[in-house]
Amino acid sequence: CAKKAKPHKDDKKDLATCRVLLAELETHQDAWPFLKPVDLKAVPGYRKVIKKPMDFSTIREKLNNSQQNNELFLCTFIIDVNLVFDNCERFNEDDSEIGRAGHNMRRFFDKRWTELLQ
Ligand SMILES: Cc1ncccc1N[C@@H](C)c1cnc2ccsc2c1
């Protein structure tokens, strides 16, 4: 994903852009299944099936802790957001409330990050 990001000179804006993008994801009407980590005790099988759980609050924590000068933060951000949607597809039927929410959110993210970061 690094190669797709804007040239190094625009790195300054990328962290702010990731924050804007994350805020848009968190306030999206279909974000509700992804706001907090899945409760591994409450959801049977989740711990076994999903090797790398991820959610928007964890991504926000990582973004808040990421160093501006560590240019990997942009790739890490994109990978983590996609992990949320990949986990959702793996565990949930496409034709389910959560499955549909995941597809909607991925479509929204793909559009917005292309507009803002490429
Ligand atoms: C993203 C995801 N994938 C698989 C299972 C759960 C979840 N989300 C959690 C928050 C969650 C946990 N419990 C419930 C109960 C009804 S909707 C819902 C959502």
The ligand as an ORCA input file, in Angstrom:
! r2SCAN-3c Opt
* xyz 0 1
  C     -18.093     -8.051     13.984
  C     -18.629     -9.283     14.605
  N     -18.403    -10.455     13.966
  C     -18.873    -11.613     14.472
  C     -19.600    -11.629     15.650
  C     -19.845    -10.438     16.356
  C     -19.347     -9.232     15.812
  N     -19.585     -8.025     16.438
  C     -19.863     -7.935     17.864
  C     -19.706     -6.514     18.357
  C     -21.221     -8.417     18.210
  C     -21.408     -9.197     19.329
  N     -22.597     -9.663     19.662
  C     -23.681     -9.378     18.916
  C     -25.032     -9.824     19.168
  C     -25.916     -9.374     18.233
  S     -25.096     -8.417     17.050
  C     -23.565     -8.583     17.770
  C     -22.326     -8.087     17.400
*
